[in-house]
Amino acid sequence: MDSTEVATKPHAVCIPFPAQSHIKAMLKFAKLLHRRGFHITFVNTEFNHKRFLKSLGPNSLDGLPDFQFEAIPDSLPDSNEDTTQDVTLLSACSFMGIKQLRTVVEKGLAPLKDESCFTNGYLDTVIDWIPGMRDIRLRDLPTFLRTTNPDEIVFNFIMEATDRAHEASALLSYFSCLGDRCFGCSLIYASPWLRHWPSSIASQ
């Protein structure tokens, strides 16, 4: 298959959440799309890309001209390649992004005015107010905000749920991640929990 033929195919970029079950499910979906004539670019984090190569061999991800594997950095600390990556760090960043939806709405940046915002560079609007998250653009925030409908159910549900996060009586699972810059900022938003923790921990 030459490059001209590949260029005429519809192109799907598949980016799974970096956990094994998500990757396997997305890979199956990508294969189905490929059989239907799509050009596929399958994107893993560098950590999971290396795990594939280690498990399946150095040439296992060479792919086909129309089914390519790529890797992107995730900016997380090095992990044991024989274990699942500590995705709780990614979850903290996700929470920080979702937490911004209310502010994005208050600043008039969402919902989008019309569908031209998807292609006219509007999503490259710089978001510079999130503690611990640098060089963020509107397009880097969770895709829930990419709606033109102010009554969109999922968009409003997610926004209302994160508005109530501070009402929770406990914070679970993330204890080992307190050294991470973004997680420390998540704790600022979850400030009611901090009064129950030793000051030496909360200060991190």
C-alpha positions in Angstrom: 0.0 0.0 0.0 1.5 3.3 -1.1 1.3 6.6 0.8 -1.2 8.0 -1.7 -3.7 5.2 -0.9 -3.2 5.7 2.8 -3.8 9.5 2.5 -7.2 8.9 0.9 -8.5 6.8 3.8 -10.4 8.3 6.8 -7.9 8.6 9.7 -8.8 7.6 13.2 -6.4 8.5 16.1 -7.0 6.1 19.0 -5.8 7.3 22.5 -6.8 4.9 25.3 -6.6 5.6 29.0 -3.2 4.1 30.0 -4.5 1.0 31.8 -4.4 -2.5 30.4 -8.2 -3.1 30.0 -8.7 0.2 28.4 -5.8 -0.4 26.0 -7.1 -3.8 25.0 -10.6 -2.6 24.4 -9.4 0.3 22.3 -7.1 -1.9 20.3 -10.0 -4.2 19.4 -12.0 -1.2 18.4 -9.1 0.1 16.3 -8.8 -3.2 14.5 -12.5 -3.1 13.6 -12.1 0.4 12.2 -9.1 -0.8 10.2 -11.1 -3.6 8.7 -13.7 -1.0 7.7 -11.0 0.9 5.7 -9.7 3.4 8.3 -6.1 4.5 8.6 -5.3 4.0 12.3 -2.8 5.8 14.5 -2.8 4.1 17.9 -1.3 6.2 20.6 0.1 4.8 23.9 2.1 6.5 26.6 5.8 5.9 26.4 5.6 3.7 29.4 3.0 1.4 27.9 4.7 1.5 24.5 7.9 0.2 26.1 5.9 -2.5 27.8 4.5 -3.7 24.5 8.0 -3.8 23.0 9.4 -5.7 26.0 6.6 -8.2 25.9 6.2 -8.8 22.2 9.6 -7.9 20.7 11.4 -4.9 19.4 9.7 -5.0 16.0 6.2 -5.9 17.3 4.8 -2.3 16.8 6.2 -1.6 13.4 2.7 -1.9 12.1 1.4 -1.4 8.6 1.4 1.8 6.5 -2.2 2.3 7.5 -2.0 1.1 11.1 0.7 2.9 13.1 1.7 2.9 16.7 3.0 6.1 18.3 4.0 7.1 21.8 3.6 10.3 23.8 5.1 11.3 27.2 2.9 11.3 30.2 5.3 13.3 32.5 4.9 10.7 35.3 7.8 9.4 37.5 9.5 6.2 36.3 7.6 3.1 37.2 8.4 -0.6 37.4 7.9 -1.9 33.8 6.6 -5.2 35.1 3.6 -3.6 36.9 0.7 -1.5 36.0 1.5 2.2 36.0 0.3 4.3 38.9 -2.6 5.8 37.1 -3.8 7.6 40.2 -1.4 10.4 39.3 -3.2 10.8 36.0 -6.6 10.7 37.8 -5.5 13.7 39.9 -4.7 15.7 36.8 -8.0 14.6 35.3 -9.9 15.9 38.4 -8.0 19.2 38.2 -9.1 19.5 34.6 -12.8 18.6 35.3 -12.8 21.0 38.3 -12.3 23.9 35.8 -15.5 23.4 33.9 -17.5 25.7 36.2 -14.8 28.4 35.8 -14.7 27.9 32.1 -18.4 28.5 31.9 -18.2 31.6 34.2 -15.5 33.1 31.9 -17.8 32.6 28.9 -15.5 30.1 27.2 -18.0 27.2 27.2 -20.4 26.0 26.0 -18.9 26.7 22.6 -20.7 29.4 20.6 -21.1 27.3 17.4 -19.4 24.4 15.6 -16.9 26.7 14.0 -15.0 26.7 17.3 -13.9 23.2 16.6 -11.8 24.3 13.6 -11.1 28.0 13.9 -8.4 27.9 16.6 -10.7 28.7 19.4 -9.8 25.5 21.3 -6.2 26.8 21.4 -7.3 29.5 23.9 -4.7 29.5 26.8 -5.9 28.4 30.2 -3.5 30.0 32.7 -5.3 29.9 36.0 -5.0 26.2 37.0 -2.5 25.6 39.9 0.2 23.1 39.0 -0.9 22.7 35.3 1.2 24.7 32.9 0.9 25.5 29.2 -2.7 24.3 29.1 -5.1 25.1 26.3 -8.9 24.8 26.2 -8.5 21.7 24.0 -6.4 20.0 26.7 -9.3 20.1 29.2 -11.7 17.2 29.3 -13.8 16.9 26.2 -17.1 17.3 28.1 -16.8 21.1 27.5 -16.8 20.6 23.7 -20.5 21.2 23.3 -22.6 24.0 21.9 -25.6 23.0 24.0 -25.8 24.7 27.4 -28.3 22.0 28.5 -26.1 19.0 27.5 -26.7 16.4 30.2 -23.2 14.9 30.7 -21.6 18.4 30.7 -23.9 19.6 33.4 -23.8 16.4 35.4 -19.9 16.4 35.5 -19.8 20.1 36.4 -22.3 19.7 39.3 -20.6 16.6 40.6 -17.2 18.2 40.9 -18.9 21.3 42.5 -20.0 18.9 45.3 -16.6 17.1 45.6 -15.7 19.2 48.7 -18.7 17.7 50.5 -17.2 14.2 50.6 -16.3 13.0 54.0 -13.2 11.0 53.0 -10.4 11.0 50.4 -9.2 7.5 49.3 -6.5 5.9 47.2 -4.3 8.8 46.4 -2.2 8.9 49.5 1.0 7.7 47.8 0.8 10.5 45.3 1.1 13.5 47.6 4.5 14.4 46.2 3.1 15.1 42.8 2.7 18.8 42.0 -0.8 18.5 40.5 -2.1 16.3 43.3 -0.9 18.8 45.8 -3.1 21.3 44.1 -6.0 18.9 44.1 -5.7 18.9 47.9 -6.2 22.7 47.9 -9.6 22.2 46.3 -10.3 19.4 48.8 -9.3 21.6 51.7 -12.0 20.3 54.2 -10.1 17.0 54.3 -6.8 18.7 55.3 -7.9 19.5 58.8 -7.9 15.7 59.5 -4.3 15.2 58.4 -1.0 15.8 60.1 0.3 19.2 59.0 3.5 17.6 57.7 1.5 15.7 55.2 -0.9 18.5 54.2 2.0 20.9 53.6 3.2 18.7 50.8 
